[in-house]
Amino acid sequence: MTAKAPLAVVVAVTTLFATLTGLGMPKPSPDLPPLGTVIAPLPEGSAKGLADGACLNCHSGDVLRQQRLTEKQWTANVTKMIGWGAEVPEDRREELVRYLGKNFGPGNAAFRPVAVRPVRANR
Amino acid sequence: MRPVSEDPTLFTRRTLIGLGAVALASTAVGLPRPERRLLQMNAYAPDAETPLDLLTTYITPNDLFFVRHHWNATPPDSRTWKLTVDGEVAQPLELSLADLKRFPRTTATCVLQCAGNGRSLYTPPVPGVQWNSGAVGNARWAGARVRDLLAKAGVKGTAKHLHTAGTDDPPGKTPPFHRSLELEKALEDAIVAWEMNGEPLPPLHGSPARLVVPGWAGDHWMKWLSKLSPRPDPEKGFYMDVGYRYPAKPGEPGVTFKPEEMRPITELFVKSNITAAPVRARVGSSPALRTSRKSN
């Protein structure tokens, strides 16, 4: 630590270091939900039902909500997923892309993952 | 049930000072410390990463080890499970778990890291699970050497690639996760592992047995392993020809590469995580810790 470091930083770093190294592993909380039990809904919109039906059979909305993709990227992904079996009527494909691009575009806020219980060794 | 969110943002000066203050306060009054937990990246198929503040031990405990699936998988029954060894071999084999355990046991302590770990840090963003820093862990794996299994089957000189498959079937028209890796690498040090950190391999991590490919990215570590087939040519399909490839040479951010400019991901790149504040650390204005001088 340099002599110029502000006192607050010295205190912060020292206490953080002491906490992380000196006090051992924290205990699990029984209050945390198990992995897979918190299912966040997709945002409202005219294409929500379409997205629910097309996307959520195989994966949760988490993987949509964490994306920050342009409409061009969404078009490519929707095309890929239709090829893999996602059911999207041809005349509603653009509507789905717009919904995904609007809600999960480049300006989408950083994803905040839910903290879940550690997974028991032989679940 | 208490849903708890957390911000995956890296340390900033403000959060560090805040953490320090919280640490000081919680130490003083005996409040609970940060919980043992995983961070859910996908409710189903299950994906979860290890929080950086829990990646502080040399061995990552099994219950804190990151979880990754392409789709929901039903692990096979270990009592009826068989590993098939076929392809360019003199004598195809069908091995039960008991058969497998009769081969010489070997162990390897090595890092398993998802090929996409750190994807959320890319600019511009790319599609896929937006892992922060925790799709990585270190475990002690035990099992049989691929080398010994293939020697027993009598692998032929014509074989150059080891094709691998697991028991998990994809949904709909999703392509199967069939893979291959260079036979030379598999013969060098790959293991068919049934044990992880001294416990039977957990179902979420590929029980009863998975491939362990030391030093190589997780896409090669086939879970719920059901087949090893040495063959002259590499496997084909989406997860070989499109997925799990990096550009052969660096390019401008956001520029799309031609397929012939891409290479399969093999060895892990060196990555470092700061999981506890380093000695002589100084906090700068960027959202990362910087050391004030070289320590020696």
Interface residues (C-beta under 8 A of the other chain):
Chain A: M1 T2 A5 A8 V9 V11 A12 V13 T14 T15 L16 F17 A18 T19 L20 T21 L23 M25 P26 K27 P28 S29 D31 L32 P33 L35 G36 T37 V38 I39 A40 N57 C58 H59 S60 G61 D62 V63 Q66 Q67 R68 L69 Q73 N77 G83 W84 G85 A86 P106 A110 F111 R112 P113 V114 A115 V116 R117 P118 V119 R120 A121 N122 R123
Chain B: M1 R2 P3 V4 S5 E6 D7 P8 T9 R13 L16 I17 G18 L19 G20 A21 A23 L24 S26 T27 P32 R33 P34 E35 R36 R37 L38 L39 Q40 M41 N42 A43 Y44 A45 P46 D47 A48 E49 P51 D53 L54 T56 T57 P61 N62 D63 L64 F65 V67 W71 S120 P124 P125 V126 P127 V129 Q130 P171 G172 K173 T174 P175 E199 P200 P202 P203 L204 T275 A276 A277 R280 A281 R282 V283 S292
